[in-house]
Amino acid sequence: MTPSPLPTQAYVTISADEQINVGSSGERSVTVGWMFWDGGAQVPVPANDSLVIDARDLAGIASVTADDPRCAAEGRVVTCVNKEASQSRSVEFTLRADAGAAPGGSGTITYTLTADRATGATAKAKVVAGTPNLVVGRVPDVTHAGIGSRISVPLRLRNTGDLATDRRIMLRWESVGGLVFDRKFSNCAYGEGDEPGEPGSRTSVTCVFTASSDSVPAGGTVKLSSPLTATVGKRVLTAVTDYSVRLLKPREQPGGGSHQGTGPALTLVRASGAGGGFEHGAEGRFTVGADNSADLAADATAQRGRRAGEWILDINAVNHGPASAYGIDDKPVAVVDVVLPKGVVATGTAHTEEEDSPYGPCLLRISSTTTAPFEAGHRHYVCTVPFGVAAGKSQLFELWVKSAEGYDDAKGRATVRPGPAGIPLHDPDASNDSIAFAIGTPATPTAATPSGDTMNATGRTLIATAAGAVLLGAAVLVVRRRGRTR
């Protein structure tokens, strides 16, 4: 077979939306771009790119303006020219609805690109007067959900725009915390992490509704024909689910999970009333609080460093379960408040920004509500559990410390507390939340209050001898990673 001849000039392709909605009393910013390619033939670089935006078919619907020095307008036709190869191969322009444009009226805008030493190209976009605008209803939070119970997840949508929806509608739920959704709708794709049901594993549901049968009229309200259902996993403490709605572009692939539902199709049916109310936009969130608890405990071990007076202090936030504890929006579910003994200061920390680092970050404590990046030379730090800690696992922190002049064998304390995520831990055993430790001289374990400005707390005492022996063993380190949705 004779191979196809290589091109002698560059081909051009235009990148632009196929449909553009313009609100009947507003404007819309639009971007059109183009690119050249030669299939590896290394043809001469094209020059003098010229883009013509022809909006003559939009009379009575919308007008076009381009605030770009490369562009010049003549009536409803705008021509933009690149005179230098380094200039941007895209143009941003504005569509403004014409006075009296009736919602639903439409026309075509045509893009034509020419250039020296390149083929030409043409693309078209449908411009529609009016804009659908979908907002999601509020989904009530669930409290005291039993482990293993099944919950229902209803949803309403309202179109606050001036035009009925004329494209496919995509609804998506993304959850972390341990909910397992039932795969029962054929037009929904279900995604799950590596450990379904574990709170650190993300799950998702993506449902697509056809443009014709599931259209939402302007001012109309619809609801799911049947609510989603999900099972509360055995490790759930607080599950958080974000949900959203979006109109898909023509031929856009929605993505989503790799598992397709096997039951009937989920549809949108007309509804009346406000139900539980509506959010102000296309996104919402609800939480599921389970009748469960996470027993977080503080532990600490110290061992001699390389030089006299230097020590390595390992602190663990240990989760004895039964629930796993994870944060929200990158906010830590728990922190460990660390006060070093009087006469001892930190010189460094083992934490790095690498994704797989086993060590969590420790911050300088400024006040009860304020922290700063780690800084050596202080005694009071706050170590944050960056993602969460599964039941039976722990988060390790490491501080490098040095005893200064005036060290008098005072004790320090590490105390685990709920973090800024604000998730109730329902901790069943407060006695292990705090541990006192001393460095350098053996002593009898005691629950005495340490020096420093920590809150009073009962707890255990750990003594590190000069040889590095400890009276309480360190918790086993397990590196945790959230499973990726597949």
Residue pairs with C-beta under 8 A, 6 or more apart in sequence:
6 39
6 40
6 41
7 38
7 39
7 41
7 43
8 41
8 43
9 38
9 43
9 44
9 46
9 117
9 118
9 119
10 36
10 37
10 38
10 43
10 44
10 45
10 46
10 115
10 117
10 118
10 119
11 36
11 37
11 38
11 39
11 118
11 119
11 121
12 34
12 35
12 36
12 46
12 113
12 115
12 118
12 119
12 120
12 121
13 34
13 35
13 37
13 121
14 32
14 33
14 34
14 111
14 113
14 121
14 122
14 123
15 32
15 33
15 34
15 35
16 30
16 31
16 32
16 33
16 111
16 123
16 125
17 30
17 125
17 249
18 124
18 125
18 126
18 249
18 250
18 251
19 125
19 126
19 127
19 128
19 167
19 249
19 250
20 28
20 30
20 95
20 109
20 125
20 126
20 127
20 128
21 28
21 127
21 128
21 130
21 131
21 132
21 163
22 28
22 61
22 62
22 95
22 96
22 97
22 101
22 127
22 128
22 129
22 130
22 131
23 97
23 130
23 131
23 161
23 162
24 97
24 101
24 102
24 103
24 129
24 130
24 131
24 162
25 97
26 96
26 97
26 131
27 94
27 95
27 96
27 97
28 94
28 95
28 96
29 92
29 93
29 94
30 92
30 93
30 94
30 95
31 90
31 91
31 92
32 51
32 53
32 90
32 91
32 93
32 111
32 123
33 89
33 90
33 91
34 49
34 51
34 89
34 90
34 113
34 121
35 89
36 45
36 46
36 115
36 118
43 117
44 117
45 85
45 117
46 115
46 116
46 117
46 118
47 85
47 115
47 116
47 117
48 81
48 82
48 83
48 115
48 116
49 81
49 82
49 87
49 89
49 113
49 114
49 115
50 79
50 80
50 81
50 82
50 113
50 114
50 115
51 79
51 80
51 81
51 91
51 111
51 112
51 113
52 77
52 78
52 79
52 110
52 111
52 112
52 113
53 64
53 66
53 77
53 78
53 79
53 80
53 91
53 93
53 109
53 110
53 111
54 76
54 77
54 109
54 110
54 111
54 112
55 62
55 63
55 64
55 76
55 77
55 78
55 107
55 109
55 127
56 75
56 76
56 77
57 107
57 108
57 109
57 110
58 64
58 76
58 95
58 98
58 107
58 108
58 109
58 127
59 76
59 98
59 107
60 98
60 100
60 101
60 105
61 97
61 98
61 101
61 105
61 106
61 107
61 127
61 129
62 95
62 96
62 97
62 98
62 101
62 107
62 127
62 129
63 76
63 95
63 96
63 98
64 73
64 76
64 78
64 93
64 94
64 95
64 109
65 73
65 78
65 93
65 94
65 96
66 73
66 78
66 80
66 91
66 92
66 93
66 94
67 94
68 80
68 91
68 92
68 93
70 80
70 81
70 82
70 83
70 87
70 91
71 78
71 79
71 80
71 91
71 93
72 78
72 79
72 80
73 79
78 93
80 91
82 88
82 89
95 127
97 129
98 129
101 129
101 130
102 129
103 129
103 130
103 162
103 163
103 218
104 128
104 129
104 130
104 163
104 164
105 128
105 129
105 130
106 126
106 127
106 128
106 129
107 126
107 127
108 124
108 125
108 126
108 127
109 124
109 125
109 127
110 122
110 123
110 124
111 122
111 123
111 124
111 125
112 120
112 121
112 122
113 120
113 121
113 122
114 120
128 163
128 166
129 163
130 161
130 162
130 163
130 218
131 161
131 162
131 163
132 159
132 161
132 163
132 164
132 165
132 166
132 216
132 218
132 247
133 159
133 160
133 161
134 157
134 158
134 159
134 160
134 161
134 165
134 169
134 216
134 245
134 246
134 247
134 282
135 157
135 158
135 160
135 245
135 278
135 279
135 280
135 281
135 282
136 155
136 156
136 157
136 243
136 244
136 245
136 278
136 279
136 281
136 282
136 283
136 284
137 155
137 156
137 157
137 158
137 223
137 274
137 275
137 276
137 277
137 278
137 279
137 284
138 275
138 276
138 277
138 278
138 279
138 284
138 286
139 153
139 154
139 155
139 241
139 243
139 276
139 284
139 286
140 276
140 286
141 286
141 287
141 288
141 289
142 151
142 286
142 287
142 288
142 289
143 289
144 289
144 290
144 291
145 151
145 232
145 236
145 288
145 289
145 290
145 291
146 232
146 290
146 291
147 232
147 233
147 234
147 236
147 290
147 291
147 292
148 231
148 232
148 234
149 231
149 232
150 182
150 229
150 230
150 231
150 232
151 179
151 229
151 230
151 231
151 232
151 288
152 227
152 228
152 229
153 173
153 227
153 228
153 229
153 230
153 241
153 286
154 223
154 224
154 227
154 275
155 171
155 223
155 224
155 227
155 228
155 243
156 221
156 222
156 223
156 271
156 275
156 276
156 278
157 169
157 216
157 221
157 222
157 223
157 245
157 268
158 216
158 220
158 221
158 278
159 165
159 216
159 217
159 218
159 219
159 220
159 221
160 219
161 218
162 218
163 218
164 215
164 216
164 217
164 218
164 220
165 211
165 214
165 215
165 216
165 247
166 211
166 215
167 211
167 247
167 248
167 249
167 250
168 208
168 209
168 210
168 211
168 247
168 248
168 254
169 208
169 209
169 211
169 214
169 216
169 245
169 246
169 247
169 248
169 268
170 206
170 207
170 208
170 209
170 245
170 246
170 247
170 248
170 254
171 206
171 207
171 209
171 243
171 244
171 245
172 204
172 205
172 206
172 207
172 243
172 244
172 246
172 256
173 181
173 204
173 205
173 206
173 228
173 241
173 242
173 243
174 202
174 203
174 204
174 241
174 242
174 243
175 181
175 202
175 203
175 204
175 230
175 239
175 240
175 241
175 242
176 199
176 200
176 201
176 202
176 203
176 239
176 240
176 326
176 482
177 199
177 236
177 237
177 238
177 239
177 240
177 241
177 288
177 326
178 197
178 198
178 199
178 201
178 232
178 233
178 234
178 235
178 236
178 237
178 239
178 290
178 324
179 203
179 230
179 231
179 232
179 233
179 236
179 239
179 241
179 288
180 192
180 196
180 197
180 203
180 230
180 231
180 233
181 190
181 203
181 205
181 228
181 229
181 230
182 228
182 229
182 230
182 231
183 190
183 259
183 260
183 261
183 262
183 263
184 229
184 261
184 262
184 263
185 207
185 226
185 261
185 263
185 264
185 265
185 266
186 260
186 261
186 262
186 263
186 264
186 265
187 207
187 208
187 209
187 261
187 265
187 266
188 205
188 206
188 207
188 208
188 260
188 261
188 266
189 205
189 206
189 207
189 254
189 256
189 257
189 258
189 259
189 260
189 261
190 203
190 204
190 205
190 256
190 257
190 259
190 260
190 261
191 202
191 203
191 204
191 205
191 206
191 256
191 257
191 258
191 259
191 485
191 486
192 201
192 202
192 203
192 204
192 257
192 259
192 483
192 485
192 486
193 200
193 201
193 202
193 203
193 482
193 483
193 484
193 485
193 486
194 201
194 483
194 484
194 486
195 201
195 483
196 203
197 231
197 233
197 234
197 235
198 233
198 235
198 324
198 390
198 483
199 233
199 235
199 236
199 237
199 239
199 323
199 324
199 325
199 326
199 388
199 390
200 324
200 326
200 387
200 388
200 390
200 480
200 481
200 482
200 483
201 482
201 483
202 482
202 483
202 484
202 485
203 485
204 256
204 257
204 485
205 228
205 256
205 257
206 254
206 255
206 256
206 257
207 266
208 248
208 254
209 266
209 267
209 268
213 267
214 222
214 267
214 268
216 222
216 268
220 270
221 270
221 271
221 272
221 273
221 274
222 268
222 269
222 270
222 271
223 268
223 269
223 271
223 275
224 266
224 267
224 268
224 269
225 266
225 267
225 268
225 269
226 266
232 239
232 288
232 290
234 322
235 292
235 321
235 322
235 323
235 324
235 390
235 391
236 288
236 290
236 292
236 323
236 324
237 289
237 290
237 292
237 293
237 294
237 323
237 324
237 325
237 326
237 423
237 425
237 426
238 287
238 288
238 289
238 290
238 423
238 424
239 287
239 288
239 290
240 285
240 287
240 328
241 285
241 286
241 287
241 288
242 283
242 284
242 285
243 283
243 284
243 285
243 286
244 282
244 283
244 284
245 282
246 282
248 254
257 485
257 486
258 486
289 424
290 323
292 322
292 323
292 426
293 322
293 323
293 425
293 426
293 427
293 428
294 319
294 321
294 322
294 323
294 324
294 325
294 391
294 425
294 426
294 427
295 319
295 320
295 321
295 427
295 428
295 429
295 432
296 317
296 318
296 319
296 320
296 325
296 334
296 389
296 416
296 425
296 427
296 433
297 317
297 318
297 319
297 320
297 416
297 429
297 432
297 433
298 315
298 316
298 317
298 318
298 336
298 414
298 415
298 416
298 432
298 433
298 434
298 435
298 459
299 315
299 316
299 318
299 394
299 414
299 435
299 462
299 472
299 474
299 475
300 313
300 314
300 315
300 316
300 414
300 435
300 437
300 462
301 313
301 314
301 462
301 464
301 470
301 472
301 473
301 474
302 311
302 312
302 313
302 314
302 401
302 437
302 439
302 462
302 464
302 468
302 470
303 311
303 312
303 314
303 464
303 468
304 310
304 311
304 312
304 466
304 467
304 468
305 311
305 312
305 400
305 402
309 402
309 403
310 347
310 400
310 401
310 402
311 344
311 400
311 401
311 402
311 403
311 439
311 440
311 464
312 398
312 399
312 400
312 401
313 340
313 398
313 399
313 400
313 401
313 437
313 439
314 396
314 397
314 398
314 474
315 336
315 338
315 383
315 396
315 397
315 398
315 399
315 414
316 394
316 395
316 396
316 397
316 474
316 475
316 477
317 334
317 336
317 360
317 383
317 385
317 389
317 394
317 395
317 397
317 416
318 389
318 394
318 475
319 325
319 389
319 390
319 391
319 392
319 393
319 394
320 391
320 392
320 429
320 432
321 391
321 392
322 391
323 391
324 388
324 389
324 390
324 391
325 333
325 334
325 385
325 388
325 389
325 423
325 425
326 333
326 387
326 388
326 389
326 423
327 333
327 385
327 386
327 387
327 388
327 419
327 421
327 423
328 421
328 422
328 423
329 421
330 386
331 419
331 420
331 421
331 422
332 384
332 385
332 386
332 419
332 420
332 421
333 385
333 388
333 389
333 418
333 419
333 421
333 423
333 425
334 384
334 385
334 389
334 416
334 417
334 418
334 419
334 425
335 382
335 383
335 384
335 385
335 416
335 417
335 418
335 419
335 420
336 382
336 383
336 385
336 397
336 414
336 415
336 416
336 417
337 365
337 380
337 381
337 382
337 413
337 414
337 415
337 416
337 417
337 454
338 362
338 380
338 381
338 382
338 383
338 397
338 399
338 412
338 413
338 414
339 379
339 380
339 412
339 413
339 414
339 450
339 451
339 452
339 453
339 454
340 346
340 379
340 380
340 381
340 399
340 401
340 412
340 452
341 379
341 407
341 409
341 410
341 411
341 412
341 437
341 438
341 439
341 450
341 451
342 379
342 406
342 407
342 408
342 410
342 451
342 452
343 403
343 404
343 405
343 406
343 407
343 408
343 410
344 379
344 401
344 402
344 403
344 404
344 407
344 412
344 439
345 376
345 377
345 378
345 379
345 401
345 402
345 404
346 362
346 374
346 376
346 377
346 378
346 379
346 381
346 399
346 400
346 401
347 376
347 377
347 400
347 401
347 402
348 376
348 399
348 400
349 359
349 361
349 362
349 374
349 397
349 398
349 399
349 400
350 359
350 397
350 398
350 399
350 400
351 357
351 359
351 360
351 361
351 362
351 374
351 397
351 398
352 359
355 481
356 479
356 481
358 396
358 477
358 479
359 396
359 397
359 398
360 383
360 384
360 385
360 386
360 395
360 396
360 397
361 374
361 383
361 384
361 386
361 397
362 374
362 381
362 382
362 383
362 384
362 397
362 399
363 371
363 372
363 373
363 374
363 381
363 382
363 383
363 384
364 371
364 372
364 373
364 374
364 375
364 378
364 380
364 381
364 382
365 371
365 378
365 380
365 381
365 382
366 372
371 382
374 381
379 412
379 452
380 452
380 453
381 399
383 397
384 419
385 395
385 419
386 395
387 480
387 482
388 480
389 395
389 480
390 478
390 480
393 478
393 480
394 475
394 476
394 477
394 478
395 480
396 477
401 439
403 439
403 440
407 440
409 438
409 440
409 441
409 443
410 438
410 450
410 451
411 436
411 437
411 438
411 446
411 448
411 450
411 451
411 461
412 436
412 437
412 438
412 439
412 450
412 451
412 452
413 434
413 435
413 436
413 437
413 449
413 450
413 452
413 454
413 457
413 459
414 434
414 435
414 437
415 433
415 434
415 435
415 454
415 455
415 457
415 459
416 433
416 434
417 433
418 424
418 425
427 433
430 458
431 458
431 459
432 459
432 460
433 457
433 459
434 457
434 458
434 459
434 460
435 459
435 460
435 461
435 462
435 472
436 446
436 447
436 448
436 450
436 459
436 460
436 461
436 462
437 461
437 462
437 463
437 464
438 461
438 462
438 463
438 464
439 464
440 464
440 465
440 466
441 463
441 465
441 466
442 463
442 465
443 463
445 460
445 461
445 462
445 463
445 471
446 461
447 458
447 459
447 460
447 461
448 461
449 456
449 457
460 472
462 470
462 471
462 472
463 470
463 471
464 470
